């Protein structure tokens, strides 16, 4: 998608007044300074682990709002099976099904939408 197409889709997704098409989302921004600081620590904290932990924080934030999650689709960072098992361990008592795949944003509309929301937020 072009920058303009992403902007248009972002506006459509975030401005609907129709309760049937309205949805919420949560973002966790990893700033460049945070990434650099973590990777330069005596005990480095790599970008994959930061990304995993950011996803866990977002899932926790949603659950803390009282929103139930049946299935969570994630575009993997690292080895998909390892990441899926990590998420299942973190949320084992919640009954969430995790679908963790490479190129999930090409396969699942919800991941495509999340990608657009994240990219436009970053660019703004």
N, CA and C of each residue as an Amber inpcrd file, in Angstrom:
protein
   372
   0.8340000  -1.1930000   0.0000000   0.0000000   0.0000000   0.0000000
   0.8730000   1.2480000   0.0000000   0.3720000   2.2720000  -0.6270000
   1.0900000   3.5490000  -0.6070000   0.7970000   4.2660000   0.7000000
   1.5880000   5.2720000   0.9710000   1.3960000   6.0990000   2.1640000
  -0.0270000   6.6750000   2.1800000  -0.4740000   7.1790000   1.0520000
  -1.8020000   7.7830000   0.9630000  -2.9120000   6.7450000   1.1960000
  -2.7340000   5.5490000   0.6710000  -3.7340000   4.4910000   0.8780000
  -3.8170000   4.1030000   2.3560000  -2.6460000   3.9960000   3.0020000
  -2.6430000   3.6770000   4.4310000  -3.3240000   4.7730000   5.2360000
  -3.0530000   6.0320000   4.8890000  -3.6860000   7.1630000   5.5900000
  -5.2110000   7.1050000   5.4440000  -5.6910000   6.8400000   4.2370000
  -7.1290000   6.7680000   3.9850000  -7.7570000   5.6350000   4.7900000
  -7.1300000   4.4710000   4.7760000  -7.6490000   3.3260000   5.5140000
  -7.6230000   3.5670000   7.0210000  -6.5570000   4.1960000   7.4980000
  -6.4650000   4.5470000   8.9240000  -7.6510000   5.4160000   9.3200000
  -7.8970000   6.4510000   8.5190000  -9.0120000   7.3600000   8.8100000
 -10.3450000   6.6240000   8.7920000 -10.5350000   5.7270000   7.8440000
 -11.7730000   4.9510000   7.7780000 -11.9300000   4.0660000   9.0160000
 -10.8410000   3.4330000   9.4420000 -10.9110000   2.5150000  10.5800000
 -11.1310000   3.2400000  11.9040000 -10.6370000   4.4540000  12.0080000
 -10.6860000   5.1400000  13.3010000 -11.7810000   6.1840000  13.4170000
 -12.5390000   6.4330000  12.3550000 -13.5310000   7.5050000  12.4230000
 -14.9720000   7.0260000  12.2770000 -15.1900000   5.7420000  12.2370000
 -16.5390000   5.2300000  12.0470000 -17.4090000   5.5200000  13.2630000
 -18.6320000   5.9480000  13.0210000 -19.5880000   6.1510000  14.1140000
 -20.5790000   4.9950000  14.1830000 -20.4450000   4.0470000  13.2650000
 -21.3100000   2.8770000  13.2200000 -20.8120000   1.8480000  14.2390000
 -21.6490000   1.5110000  15.2090000 -21.2430000   0.5820000  16.2650000
 -20.8940000  -0.8030000  15.7300000 -21.4020000  -1.1440000  14.5800000
 -21.1090000  -2.4510000  13.9910000 -19.6940000  -2.5160000  13.4150000
 -19.1540000  -1.3820000  13.0140000 -17.8270000  -1.3780000  12.3950000
 -16.7670000  -0.7060000  13.2550000 -17.1480000  -0.1800000  14.4020000
 -16.1960000   0.4820000  15.2900000 -15.3990000  -0.5640000  16.0610000
 -14.1360000  -0.2930000  16.2440000 -13.3060000  -1.1850000  17.0420000
 -12.2480000  -0.3530000  17.7460000 -11.6420000  -0.9480000  18.7540000
 -10.5720000  -0.2730000  19.4730000  -9.2490000  -0.9470000  19.1820000
  -8.2010000  -0.2640000  19.5290000  -6.8740000  -0.8610000  19.3650000
  -5.9230000  -0.2560000  20.3830000  -4.8600000  -0.9630000  20.6360000
  -3.8330000  -0.5010000  21.5590000  -2.4980000  -0.5770000  20.8370000
  -1.6510000   0.4010000  21.1060000  -0.3110000   0.4280000  20.5180000
   0.7340000   0.4800000  21.6190000   1.8620000  -0.1080000  21.3660000
   3.0270000   0.0100000  22.2540000   4.1730000   0.4360000  21.3590000
   4.5990000   1.6760000  21.5080000   5.6580000   2.2180000  20.6720000
   7.0160000   1.8600000  21.2770000   7.8820000   1.3190000  20.4370000
   9.2690000   1.0830000  20.8230000  10.0980000   2.1990000  20.1820000
  10.4530000   3.1730000  20.9850000  11.2290000   4.3040000  20.4760000
  12.6680000   3.8770000  20.1860000  13.2760000   4.5430000  19.2310000
  14.6590000   4.2260000  18.8510000  15.5950000   4.3030000  20.0500000
  15.3950000   5.2890000  20.9070000  16.2630000   5.4330000  22.0870000
  16.0950000   4.2420000  23.0390000  14.8780000   3.7420000  23.1740000
  14.6190000   2.5790000  24.0310000  15.2990000   1.3380000  23.4520000
  15.1830000   1.1720000  22.1450000  15.8140000   0.0240000  21.4820000
  17.3300000   0.0860000  21.6550000  17.9130000   1.2380000  21.3890000
  19.3660000   1.3980000  21.5230000  19.8240000   1.1420000  22.9470000
  19.1390000   1.7510000  23.9080000  19.4940000   1.5930000  25.3170000
  19.4460000   0.1220000  25.7300000  18.4020000  -0.5740000  25.2940000
  18.2690000  -1.9860000  25.6670000  19.3070000  -2.8750000  25.0000000
  19.6500000  -2.5540000  23.7630000  20.6260000  -3.3920000  23.0560000
  22.0600000  -3.1270000  23.5240000  22.2760000  -1.9720000  24.1510000
  23.6120000  -1.6180000  24.6330000  23.8180000  -1.9480000  26.1100000
  22.8270000  -2.5440000  26.7430000  22.9560000  -2.9350000  28.1480000
  24.0690000  -3.9620000  28.3070000  24.5600000  -4.0760000  29.5370000
  25.5800000  -5.0870000  29.8150000  25.0540000  -6.4780000  29.4430000
  23.7920000  -6.7100000  29.7560000  23.1060000  -7.9460000  29.3640000
  22.1000000  -7.5590000  28.2800000  22.4870000  -7.5850000  26.9890000
  21.6360000  -7.0630000  25.9150000  20.2350000  -7.6800000  25.8760000
  19.3090000  -6.8430000  25.5420000  17.8950000  -7.1920000  25.4140000
  17.5710000  -6.9530000  23.9460000  17.4770000  -8.0360000  23.1610000
  17.3880000  -7.8710000  21.7080000  16.0020000  -7.4460000  21.2420000
  15.9500000  -7.0100000  20.0000000  14.7260000  -6.4550000  19.4170000
  13.5890000  -7.4800000  19.3660000  13.9020000  -8.7350000  19.0900000
  12.8500000  -9.7590000  19.0830000  12.1920000  -9.8770000  20.4560000
  13.0060000  -9.9290000  21.5060000  12.4410000 -10.0360000  22.8580000
  11.6640000  -8.7800000  23.2330000  12.1570000  -7.6140000  22.8250000
  11.4170000  -6.3720000  23.0900000  10.0570000  -6.4240000  22.4000000
  10.0350000  -6.9090000  21.1770000   8.7940000  -7.0120000  20.4290000
   7.8360000  -7.9990000  21.0940000   8.3550000  -9.1480000  21.5230000
   7.5220000 -10.1380000  22.2240000   6.9200000  -9.5120000  23.4760000
   7.7560000  -8.8580000  24.2620000   7.2870000  -8.2700000  25.5160000
   6.2850000  -7.1420000  25.2690000   6.4730000  -6.3860000  24.1900000
   5.5180000  -5.3270000  23.8500000   4.1590000  -5.9360000  23.5080000
   4.1510000  -7.0480000  22.7730000   2.8970000  -7.7310000  22.4350000
   2.2160000  -8.2390000  23.7070000   2.9970000  -8.7870000  24.6120000
   2.4410000  -9.2750000  25.8790000   1.8340000  -8.1180000  26.6660000
   2.5250000  -6.9790000  26.7070000   1.9970000  -5.7940000  27.3980000
   0.6720000  -5.3450000  26.7840000   0.5740000  -5.3770000  25.4620000
  -0.6650000  -4.9540000  24.8090000  -1.8120000  -5.9130000  25.1120000
  -1.5250000  -7.2060000  25.0950000  -2.5610000  -8.1960000  25.4160000
  -3.0170000  -8.0020000  26.8620000  -2.0580000  -7.8050000  27.7690000
  -2.4070000  -7.5760000  29.1770000  -3.2650000  -6.3180000  29.3350000
  -2.9370000  -5.2550000  28.6050000  -3.7060000  -4.0110000  28.6840000
  -5.1500000  -4.2280000  28.2450000  -5.3410000  -5.0210000  27.2110000
  -6.6920000  -5.3160000  26.7270000  -7.4660000  -6.1300000  27.7660000
  -6.8120000  -7.1410000  28.3130000  -7.4660000  -7.9860000  29.3100000
  -7.8110000  -7.1920000  30.5720000  -6.9260000  -6.2660000  30.9700000
  -7.1790000  -5.4410000  32.1530000  -8.3990000  -4.5420000  31.9850000
  -8.7550000  -4.2410000  30.7490000  -9.9570000  -3.4430000  30.4650000
 -11.2240000  -4.2890000  30.5090000 -11.0550000  -5.5860000  30.7740000
 -12.2120000  -6.4700000  30.8430000 -12.6680000  -6.9960000  29.5000000
 -11.8260000  -6.8370000  28.4940000 -12.1630000  -7.3150000  27.1510000
 -11.6600000  -8.7510000  27.0060000 -12.5460000  -9.6330000  26.5940000
 -12.1680000 -11.0260000  26.3980000 -11.5480000 -11.2100000  25.0180000
 -10.5390000 -12.0390000  24.9620000  -9.8700000 -12.3510000  23.6990000
 -10.0380000 -13.8470000  23.4490000 -10.6850000 -14.1930000  22.3380000
 -10.8320000 -15.5990000  21.9700000  -9.6070000 -16.0720000  21.1960000
  -9.2730000 -15.3060000  20.1470000  -8.1570000 -15.6550000  19.2750000
  -7.3160000 -14.4080000  19.0450000  -6.0240000 -14.5790000  19.1260000
  -5.0870000 -13.4700000  18.9330000  -4.1690000 -13.8310000  17.7620000
  -4.1980000 -13.0010000  16.7210000  -3.3820000 -13.2240000  15.5230000
  -2.1460000 -12.3410000  15.6010000  -0.9820000 -12.9430000  15.4090000
   0.2740000 -12.2020000  15.5300000   1.1950000 -12.5330000  14.3640000
   1.7320000 -11.4640000  13.7680000   2.7530000 -11.5980000  12.7280000
   4.0700000 -11.8100000  13.4640000   4.6680000 -12.9580000  13.2900000
   5.7830000 -13.3570000  14.1340000   7.0460000 -12.5100000  13.9700000
   7.7490000 -12.4410000  15.0590000   9.1310000 -11.9600000  15.0910000
   9.8980000 -13.1430000  15.6630000  10.8020000 -13.6960000  14.8780000
  11.5100000 -14.8910000  15.3310000  10.7770000 -16.1490000  14.8970000
  11.0340000 -17.2070000  15.6180000  10.4610000 -18.5190000  15.2780000
   9.0200000 -18.5740000  15.7880000   8.0890000 -18.7450000  14.8610000
   6.6630000 -18.6660000  15.1720000   6.2480000 -19.6320000  16.2790000
   6.6760000 -20.8680000  16.2080000   6.2630000 -21.8700000  17.1960000
   6.7610000 -21.5180000  18.6000000   7.9890000 -21.0280000  18.7080000
   8.5300000 -20.6310000  20.0190000   7.7450000 -19.4550000  20.5870000
   7.4390000 -18.5030000  19.7360000   6.6890000 -17.3150000  20.1440000
   5.2800000 -17.7010000  20.5890000   4.6300000 -18.5740000  19.8390000
   3.2800000 -19.0260000  20.1940000   3.2800000 -19.7130000  21.5540000
   4.2570000 -20.5870000  21.7880000   4.3390000 -21.2810000  23.0830000
   4.5940000 -20.3030000  24.2250000   5.4120000 -19.2900000  23.9760000
   5.6740000 -18.2730000  24.9990000   4.3780000 -17.5560000  25.3690000
   3.5980000 -17.1700000  24.3630000   2.3290000 -16.4980000  24.6160000
   1.3510000 -17.4130000  25.3510000   1.3010000 -18.6720000  24.9590000
   0.4120000 -19.6270000  25.6280000   0.7940000 -19.7930000  27.0940000
   2.0960000 -19.8040000  27.3980000   2.5390000 -19.8980000  28.7960000
   2.1210000 -18.6580000  29.5810000   2.2850000 -17.4870000  28.9700000
   1.9570000 -16.2270000  29.6530000   0.4630000 -16.1070000  29.9550000
  -0.3620000 -16.6460000  29.0900000  -1.8130000 -16.4650000  29.2020000
  -2.5540000 -17.7980000  29.3190000  -1.8990000 -18.7940000  29.9130000
  -2.4640000 -20.1450000  29.9340000  -3.8130000 -20.2330000  30.6320000
  -4.0790000 -19.3940000  31.5880000  -5.3550000 -19.4810000  32.3000000
  -6.4710000 -18.7000000  31.6090000  -6.1590000 -18.0220000  30.5060000
  -7.1420000 -17.1620000  29.8430000  -7.8670000 -17.8260000  28.6740000
  -7.3960000 -18.9850000  28.2280000  -8.0720000 -19.6930000  27.1440000
  -7.9700000 -19.0040000  25.7870000  -6.9150000 -18.2580000  25.5800000
  -6.7300000 -17.5590000  24.3000000  -6.0540000 -18.4910000  23.3070000
  -6.5880000 -18.5380000  22.0960000  -5.9290000 -19.2740000  21.0180000
  -5.0050000 -18.2950000  20.3070000  -3.7540000 -18.6520000  20.1560000
  -2.7880000 -17.7810000  19.4800000  -2.4530000 -18.3500000  18.1060000
  -2.5880000 -17.4910000  17.1000000  -2.1910000 -17.8210000  15.7330000
  -0.9880000 -16.9250000  15.4470000   0.1810000 -17.5320000  15.3980000
   1.4330000 -16.7880000  15.2080000   2.0830000 -17.2960000  13.9340000
   2.1680000 -16.4300000  12.9440000   2.6960000 -16.8500000  11.6390000
   3.5050000 -15.7440000  10.9910000   4.4440000 -16.1500000  10.1660000
   5.1540000 -15.1870000   9.3280000   4.1790000 -14.6440000   8.2910000
   4.3060000 -13.3810000   7.9770000   3.4730000 -12.7160000   6.9760000
   1.9790000 -12.7850000   7.3220000   1.6680000 -12.7740000   8.6080000
   0.2560000 -12.8310000   9.0280000  -0.5160000 -11.6330000   8.4920000
   0.1790000 -10.5260000   8.2630000  -0.5220000  -9.3460000   7.7230000
  -0.9630000  -9.5510000   6.2730000  -0.4020000 -10.5500000   5.6030000
  -0.8590000 -10.9030000   4.2580000  -1.9970000 -11.9230000   4.2880000
  -2.1470000 -12.6210000   5.4110000  -3.0980000 -13.7270000   5.5050000
  -4.3730000 -13.3890000   6.2650000  -4.2930000 -12.4700000   7.2230000
  -5.4210000 -12.1970000   8.1110000  -5.7330000 -10.7070000   8.1070000
  -6.9950000 -10.3800000   7.8380000  -7.4110000  -8.9730000   7.7440000
  -7.1050000  -8.2020000   9.0220000  -7.2800000  -8.8400000  10.1680000
  -7.0310000  -8.1430000  11.4300000  -5.5550000  -7.7580000  11.5590000
  -4.6580000  -8.5900000  11.0540000  -3.2270000  -8.2590000  11.0850000
  -2.9000000  -7.1770000  10.0650000  -3.5720000  -7.2020000   8.9260000
  -3.3930000  -6.1340000   7.9410000  -3.8130000  -4.7980000   8.5290000
  -4.9570000  -4.7960000   9.2060000  -5.4410000  -3.5580000   9.8370000
  -4.4680000  -3.0880000  10.9060000  -3.9670000  -3.9970000  11.7240000
  -3.0130000  -3.6300000  12.7760000  -1.7390000  -3.0400000  12.1740000
  -1.2940000  -3.6020000  11.0810000  -0.1030000  -3.1020000  10.4050000
  -0.3190000  -1.6720000   9.9170000  -1.4820000  -1.4150000   9.3550000
  -1.8060000  -0.0650000   8.8800000  -1.8610000   0.9120000  10.0470000
  -2.5520000   0.5330000  11.1190000  -2.6590000   1.3980000  12.2960000
  -1.2790000   1.7250000  12.8720000  -0.4190000   0.7270000  12.9570000
   0.9110000   0.9360000  13.5120000   1.7750000   1.8240000  12.6010000
   1.7450000   1.5600000  11.3160000   2.5800000   2.3290000  10.3890000
   2.1480000   3.7980000  10.3050000   0.8450000   4.0350000  10.2470000
   0.3760000   5.4210000  10.1690000   0.6730000   6.1550000  11.4690000
   0.4810000   5.4890000  12.5950000   0.7980000   6.1070000  13.8890000
   2.2840000   6.4550000  13.9540000   3.1260000   5.5410000  13.5190000
   4.5670000   5.7830000  13.4940000   4.9060000   6.9780000  12.5930000
   4.3010000   7.0070000  11.4230000   4.6270000   8.0550000  10.4500000
   4.1230000   9.4330000  10.8580000   3.0770000   9.4520000  11.6620000
   2.5260000  10.7440000  12.0880000   3.3740000  11.3010000  13.2080000
